[in-house]
Amino acid sequence: MIRRSFIAALAFAAALPLTAWAEAPLKVVATTGMIADAARQVGGDQVEVKGLMGPGVDPHAYRQTRTDIVAMTRADLILWHGLYLEAQMEDFFHDLGRKRNVVAVAEGVDPAKLRAHDDYADKYDPHVWMSPVLWRDVVVEVQKALTEARPEAAEVFAANTQTFLAEMDQLEAYGARALAAVPEDNRVLVTAHDAFGYFGAEYGYEVLGIQGISTQSEAGLNRIGELVDTLVNKQLTAVFVESSVSDRSMRALIEGAAAKSHDVGVGGELYSDAMGEPGTYEGTYIGMLDHNITVIAGALGADVPGRGMNGKLSAGF
Ligand SMILES: [Zn+2]
């Protein structure tokens, strides 16, 4: 009896580390919330994801903290956006890539699909998450990186990716419907910085940012004057603030329009470069875009479901 339980205990002890190893989730670190969400959707219970940039954090200005570095040295896989989004961490990631498994997931998007811009002559607009069509390509890059890091889970990653892409198709269809319901003259999106270029291209909206592609560029008084004239000339009455950018220049714009006796109000707060609170619907990629689409379409005059495409928005239009 004693002998039998001893053998059983031995077998149990021997089996434990093996089981623990097989089931230990892959440790993934992701820079933006959008990439962290893609890794969670694709990875499911095979991954443990740590996102470095929380709600309201501006990726153009972000620098790695000590805690971030510790997390990255312990990670099996590090996902960053690239395309010069994390401008302050560019050198850091290039260095880290020599020692660790580091992937710039947005740099896998075909350059023919990317927008050039004036801020940096040799670089592309990094805000690809604003188009669910383009973001599909990034999700597939995340799938590739996870599969390479854990080939034995390839089928799970492929199935999860398909489920997520199907949700993104729904989002895309909802966006097309809601945004096409806005009167044509109102299809102008005025925001704090130029993050919505792909969104505008996707849905046929003119997009005007006070600041350029990066929040690090200065918003000149000339630019504000120009935008005030556009608001007055086009009789636009709604502008949008962003959760990760100060609304100071937006207030200057509204005051500038008021000085010309043209009433402009804030149509709502959009998630441009960061998602909502973790654990909320807006803290997911689908929820973030549902929020933006619903708020923009509603504020510019379309009849939209107040709580968005899934009825899940906490503060919809
Ligand atoms: Zn941005």
Residues whose N, C-alpha, C, O or C-beta is under 5 A from the ligand:
A	BS01	ZN	A195 I213 D273
